[in-house]
Amino acid sequence: MLPPRSVPSERAPGVPEPEELWEAEMERLRCSGTPVRGLPYAMMDKRLIWQLREPAGVQTLRWQRWQRRRQTVERRLREAAQRLARGLGLWEAALYEIGGLFGTGIRSYFTFLRFLLLLNLLSLLLTTSFVLLPLAWLRPPDPGPALNLTLQCPGSRQSQPGVLRFHNQLWHVLTGRAFTNTYLFYGAYRVGPESSSVYSIHLAYLLSPLACLLLCFCGTLQRMVKGLPQKTLLGQGYQAPLSAKVFSSWDFCIRVQEAAIIKKHEISNEFKVELEEGRRFQLMQQQTQAQRACHLLSYLRVNILIGLLVVGAISAIFWATKYSQDNKEESLFLLLQYLPPGVIALVNFLGPLLFTFLVQLENYPPNTEVNLTLIWCVVLKLASLGMFSFSLGQTILCIGRDKTSCESYGYNACDYQCWENSVGEELYKLSIFNFLLTVAFAFLVTLPRRLLVDRFSGRFWAWLEREEFLVPKNVLDIVAGQTVTWMGLFYCPLLPLLNSVFLFLTFYIKKYTLLKNSRASSRPFRASSSTFFFQLVLLLGLLLAAVPLGYVVSSIHSSWDCGLFTNYSAPWQVVPELVALGLPPIGQRALHYLGSHAFSFPLLIMLSLVLTVCISQTQANARDIHRLRKQLVWVQEKWHLVEDLSRLLPEPGSSDSPGPKSPGSQASRPRSFCPGFPCPGSPGPRAPPPGPSVVDAAGLRSTCPGPHGTPASARRFRFPSVAEL
């Protein structure tokens, strides 16, 4: 029941009565669809709002009360499950420690590593569920005898007898030869004809890599959008208020000294990030037009030089891969096995050093230097893997060159009778080499360097100091390993299992290196910006792996004597064959229409319209945010004007003080959570002291009654909100 209203005092014409405003606020709260649980009111007020939303004169039915209780129980169980999942999550304690000691930027690297581990486990689960388990259940027939190639191969090389003594079991494991006849590689998967079984292993093996890439793409895109920096929408001039971090960053639930120390480091790192970004923004704003023109010319010169270095690096990778494949039967075969991975590692080690040296010669600002070097490191890393893939395709599949064996079989059948296994072995060796390189740098370079720096003193050792833990470099390393895994999904289906083990061990190796042997980066990273950068580079690596796989699946002839697709001109040919066998004519026509130009062109037009609408909506939201920020500044200027006027007028204690009251002068007055209105169900303010009533800044007498009929003359005047302006 609403409280009685007091008789209003004199009021300016055109101004609504306080009772009308209060009733309008009650009606808005009653008709609002916002859940009561999310309203910023006290529990007493929420109960009143709940009663107002109940239909008048209608009692709640029993099943409605039961449904509400069920929803409440489900919500509490869901929250408890989420808390339990966070508590039992992988590496939660380690991530908390790293984030507190070194900041959220370095912690985001380890979180990204955990995300890659989950992606690999998901890919392994798909391959095991849809390929390995059905294959074991169906009991495939024994593979037949190898195909006798009648093609004459002039100048074919024979294996030298002295090479066999070097091929011990360990070397077979490192090169992948020990697992050639296992399910690790493509050649061991053999089944009978499609008509003899209900479940199609051919289709499952073909679609499993594509499904893994699609799921990884969706997960990466979702995390990239979630970690999108807010400054892209708010503008470059937006700065987060530091006062919020000063007064609300501390966790008062902390009772342990170690946790308190970690929290102090975390708050300190957040302040460092904010201040560093503010300093970089000021440096950018202080540049003149002439300075920007000089910097642009300098950028062009440096980029041209670095581009030439990248071209030379990928050319070295191409010739190293070609030489390794053309001379794989020579006596130096053992060293040539790891020649391409070694050249790739050498290029990716020397490239960033040369890039940094060239950039430092131009005396760029620190942030420009880091960003320019990082961009070219990403280009070099991805271009190295792309050139390695292209050189394998040119050597094995005769892409870009003519050869007699490729004319008859579609691939170099003289040297590679099962070319899918050969490609899988190369990717297997590249993955093994990347992990061994990580272990070697951690325990043979970083650890001795730390021991020497701590043991000796002097100018040289002070200059050398501990190795800096560079987040971008470590991210590029694990992204390169993940890209190799995605490239090998078709040729080496169990490569995600191997990469999962490597990522699991890499986490502990990098954690030990960070805590014991390294120092934090001098340039702090914001977690949102770092996450967006990580996902963007990972998305580029996924696209780099998907393009060659799509070309091989759709256009390249499979091996004649190994694997599942020996009787098909291309692996994708199994799809139309199964469609013709298993679908009625109507379904076949529907699929044919979905794959035709008559469907693709309208779909492309519709997607273009949807993209245009999304971009337009984003631009409109950015304009609205900019306008609201300007209005907020305008409101703040009005408040300053009111404060200036209040200082010129007499004190509010005097009886003849009709002037405006500043917000600071009313700090002792009781305030309501409701903007300009008394909160529903909250006790009203005390009655005003005897004497003339106080007139607010707009010249209105504050006689808005509280819930108990008490006039709220002590309440402050409400300025219009941003939305009302």
C-alpha angles and dihedrals in degrees: 000000000000116000121248119271126234122230109268121239127229111314135186116258116265094023115119120240118257089238090057091049091048093049091047090053091050091050091049092052091047095050096038117111093212111120113254089230091065097050116107095235137112120267091255090055092047091054090052092050089049090054091048091054092053115097111260114255094004122112119216112257121239094246091051091054089047091050091052092049090048092051090049092050092047091050092050092047091049092051091047090050091051091050090048092049090051091048094048095038120128113274094349094144092046092049091050091052094047093047092050096047102038107019136256093286094066090038089056089061092059091043088053090051090053090050091054090050090054091049091053092048090050091051090048091050092053093048093047095047099045103030116018100041095045089044091054091045095050093048100220119224122261113273114261126236118296117269113261105227111216092192113119110231110195116209094014113169123238124213113258114236093227093064096070096071091064093054100092124161095263092055090049089055093049093049097040096242090120090063099043094112095043132087089263090088135045098246096068094062108096130158138164128257119308094244093062096064137044096219116063111224089181093059093042092051091048097047098040095075090043091050091048091052091047093050092046089049092052093046093048093047092049092052091045092054091044091052094044108136113251092219089073087070100030095049136249093276094060115112124186113238111256092203090073090056092045096053103029108033099086119093108220091193090073112112102159121086094221092052090048091054091049091049091051091053090048093053091046092052091050091054090049091054093049094048093045092053091048091051092050091050092052092050091052092050093050095059118109127220093256092051091050091051091051090048091051092054090047090051091053093051094048093044092052092052093047090046090056090051091051091051091051091048095052090044089056090051091050095052093043091054092045092049092048092052096043093050102036093123095054125108090258090059092121093060095039092057091075098031097105095046090046093051091047091051092047092050093049090048099048096036098069090045092054092043091052092048093052093046093048091055089066094054095232122176113271095252093049091048093052095045095049093047091047094052093053092045089056091049092049094047095050094039090053092056091043093052091046090054092047094049090052090050093050093049100041103027097031092237108176097006139072124244133163097233092052092056092062104033105022093242140048095288094170095065101021115040090168102029095173089064090049093053090045091052092052092051090044090054091047091053092047092048093051092054094045088051091053091052092046094051092047098051104022101040113017098039097049090045091055092047092051094046092049093045102047133045131205142094095290094050092044089053092046096047122153122324115268115240101234111197097198093051093051091045092053090051095055092040089055090051091049091049090053089051092052091048090055099048092104099039098036108025095181094051090105088063090055092046091049090058090048093050092048091053092041090060093059093041092053092043091054090046092050097046099039113019109027142054127227120265116271090224110067119219127214113231096229094049092045093049092050091050093048093051093045093054090045090052091052089051091051092052089048089055096043097054097061091041092053091049093049094046094049105034115017123087115239123236115282099222108034141045135023101297102055093125097048130085088220132001092248091063089080090071098062090042093055091044090055092048101043109029130070119241092264092056091047091052090048092052090045089054092048089054096045131092091248088070100032096056096053089044090052091049092049092049089049090053092048091049091049091051092049092050092047091050091049092051091047091051090050091051091049092051091050091050093047090051090053090049090050090054089049092053091049090052089052090052090052089051090053091050091051091051092049091056091054095051128073122274117285090239093071118089095231099056108118092157127115122281118227120223090249094056091055097051092115095053119102111255133201128227087226112087101252096337135085112260112253111260095008120125114263123244124267120275115268119257117263116275136061115340121251116255116216131223094279094049092254124136108236102227099139104148121232124228090276096049096263113140111243097218092147094061117109125244115266117231115213115270124244092257091052091051 
